[in-house]
Amino acid sequence: MAAQETQRVALVTGAGRGIGRATALALAREGYSLCLAARSFDEMEETRRLSGLAPARSLIVLIDLADEDGPRMLFDAALEHFGRIDVLVNNAGGAPPRTPLIKTGAPAQDRILAVNLRAPIALTRLAAARMVKAGGGAIVNIASAAARNAAAGEAVYAAAKAGLAAFSRAAFAELRSSGVKLAVISPGLVDTALIPHNKHLDRALMLSAEDVAEAVMAVLRAPARVCPVEIVLEPQRNPERAR
Ligand SMILES: NC(=O)c1ccc[n+]([C@@H]2O[C@H](COP(=O)([O-])OP(=O)(O)OC[C@H]3O[C@@H](n4cnc5c(N)ncnc54)[C@H](OP(=O)(O)O)[C@@H]3O)[C@@H](O)[C@H]2O)c1
């Protein structure tokens, strides 16, 4: 139990696939114990298997973060199991297939805002309170380049991600002197299941989930006197990668 108490703990939402899985695995390689959260148990079980962590060091929480009580229930479950949270990665998110604004109903609108904005704000609030008391920690929010360059049919998603970026910068201003890092990462297109296959999209030119995970790890590795508050990640065209 003593060893467990000194282990650093990371809570990663949307840890069943894509960016969340890649980030969880990168954290496990750095020695973190993991709290994995999403709605699909089998995908998280696979993330856990790939991490090589025993169940005592890798809690799976089945949760729908669109539910109002979801963030609180998740946070309480993680704290009850581990007794501490050193890193929070608010990654769960996404949107249904592109839908024109005038055809988007109120329930769909609320759901997009709940998952991509309300839940990360709530989890940041809960984790920050705990981390400030503990004298350190890190919170990384995954927004999107869509906040600035959204395509038609993504207006609500873009608003949620722009809100998350604005929230993160403002919350950092409050946390600056606490020792708690708070960063927002805004990736361009990432080759994950979120992006439907489409002959007009060359997936070889997208970021990989591991690229985003590496940016999360760069925030954690930054010196104590530095916080990379906002990171925009765009794929770089590499002639050697081009087909
Ligand atoms: N792929 C891109 O091009 C791209 C670009 C910029 C930003 N992003 C952002 O990066 C983050 C990860 O995206 P990704 O590309 O890795 O997508 P993904 O492969 O679809 O993974 C999304 C993860 O979030 C979980 N999730 C979704 N809705 C949830 C809910 N209501 N409650 C709990 N968990 C939920 C999913 O699990 P369940 O479905 O099992 O719940 C899954 O584990 C998202 O916030 C996305 O907006 C993606």
The ligand as a MOL file (V3000), in Angstrom:
LIG
                    3D

  0  0  0     0  0            999 V3000
M  V30 BEGIN CTAB
M  V30 COUNTS 48 52 0 0 0
M  V30 BEGIN ATOM
M  V30 1 N -9.5200 13.0790 -34.5260 0
M  V30 2 C -9.3690 14.3790 -34.7900 0
M  V30 3 O -9.1380 14.7870 -35.9560 0
M  V30 4 C -9.3980 15.4040 -33.6660 0
M  V30 5 C -8.9210 16.6740 -33.9560 0
M  V30 6 C -8.9500 17.6260 -32.9540 0
M  V30 7 C -9.4520 17.3170 -31.7140 0
M  V30 8 N -9.9240 16.0750 -31.4640 0 CHG=1
M  V30 9 C -10.4490 15.8110 -30.1300 0
M  V30 10 O -9.6540 14.8270 -29.5340 0
M  V30 11 C -10.4220 14.1010 -28.5780 0
M  V30 12 C -10.2750 12.6020 -28.8400 0
M  V30 13 O -10.7180 12.3520 -30.1490 0
M  V30 14 P -10.3350 11.0440 -30.9760 0
M  V30 15 O -10.0490 11.5030 -32.3490 0
M  V30 16 O -9.3500 10.2220 -30.2300 0 CHG=-1
M  V30 17 O -11.7850 10.3280 -31.0010 0
M  V30 18 P -12.2450 8.8160 -30.8010 0
M  V30 19 O -11.2510 7.8890 -31.3800 0
M  V30 20 O -13.6520 8.7810 -31.2950 0
M  V30 21 O -12.2110 8.6360 -29.2030 0
M  V30 22 C -13.0800 9.3940 -28.3990 0
M  V30 23 C -13.0650 8.8280 -26.9840 0
M  V30 24 O -13.9560 9.6240 -26.1850 0
M  V30 25 C -14.9150 8.7670 -25.5650 0
M  V30 26 N -16.2010 9.4490 -25.4190 0
M  V30 27 C -16.9320 10.0170 -26.4040 0
M  V30 28 N -18.0820 10.4830 -25.9140 0
M  V30 29 C -18.0860 10.1890 -24.5770 0
M  V30 30 C -19.0200 10.3900 -23.5240 0
M  V30 31 N -20.2070 10.9700 -23.7330 0
M  V30 32 N -18.6840 9.9650 -22.2770 0
M  V30 33 C -17.4990 9.3600 -22.0490 0
M  V30 34 N -16.5750 9.1380 -23.0060 0
M  V30 35 C -16.8790 9.5420 -24.2570 0
M  V30 36 C -15.0030 7.5790 -26.5150 0
M  V30 37 O -15.4390 6.3930 -25.8620 0
M  V30 38 P -16.9470 5.8660 -25.8530 0
M  V30 39 O -17.5440 6.1400 -27.1970 0
M  V30 40 O -16.7970 4.4230 -25.4970 0
M  V30 41 O -17.6130 6.6370 -24.7520 0
M  V30 42 C -13.5540 7.4020 -26.9250 0
M  V30 43 O -12.8360 6.6750 -25.9470 0
M  V30 44 C -11.8580 14.6100 -28.7090 0
M  V30 45 O -12.1060 15.5730 -27.7120 0
M  V30 46 C -11.8680 15.2680 -30.0770 0
M  V30 47 O -12.8400 16.2860 -30.1480 0
M  V30 48 C -9.8970 15.0790 -32.4100 0
M  V30 END ATOM
M  V30 BEGIN BOND
M  V30 1 1 1 2
M  V30 2 2 2 3
M  V30 3 1 2 4
M  V30 4 1 4 5
M  V30 5 2 4 48
M  V30 6 2 5 6
M  V30 7 1 6 7
M  V30 8 2 7 8
M  V30 9 1 8 9
M  V30 10 1 8 48
M  V30 11 1 9 10
M  V30 12 1 9 46
M  V30 13 1 10 11
M  V30 14 1 11 12
M  V30 15 1 11 44
M  V30 16 1 12 13
M  V30 17 1 13 14
M  V30 18 2 14 15
M  V30 19 1 14 16
M  V30 20 1 14 17
M  V30 21 1 17 18
M  V30 22 2 18 19
M  V30 23 1 18 20
M  V30 24 1 18 21
M  V30 25 1 21 22
M  V30 26 1 22 23
M  V30 27 1 23 24
M  V30 28 1 23 42
M  V30 29 1 24 25
M  V30 30 1 25 26
M  V30 31 1 25 36
M  V30 32 1 26 27
M  V30 33 1 26 35
M  V30 34 2 27 28
M  V30 35 1 28 29
M  V30 36 1 29 30
M  V30 37 2 29 35
M  V30 38 1 30 31
M  V30 39 2 30 32
M  V30 40 1 32 33
M  V30 41 2 33 34
M  V30 42 1 34 35
M  V30 43 1 36 37
M  V30 44 1 36 42
M  V30 45 1 37 38
M  V30 46 2 38 39
M  V30 47 1 38 40
M  V30 48 1 38 41
M  V30 49 1 42 43
M  V30 50 1 44 45
M  V30 51 1 44 46
M  V30 52 1 46 47
M  V30 END BOND
M  V30 END CTAB
M  END
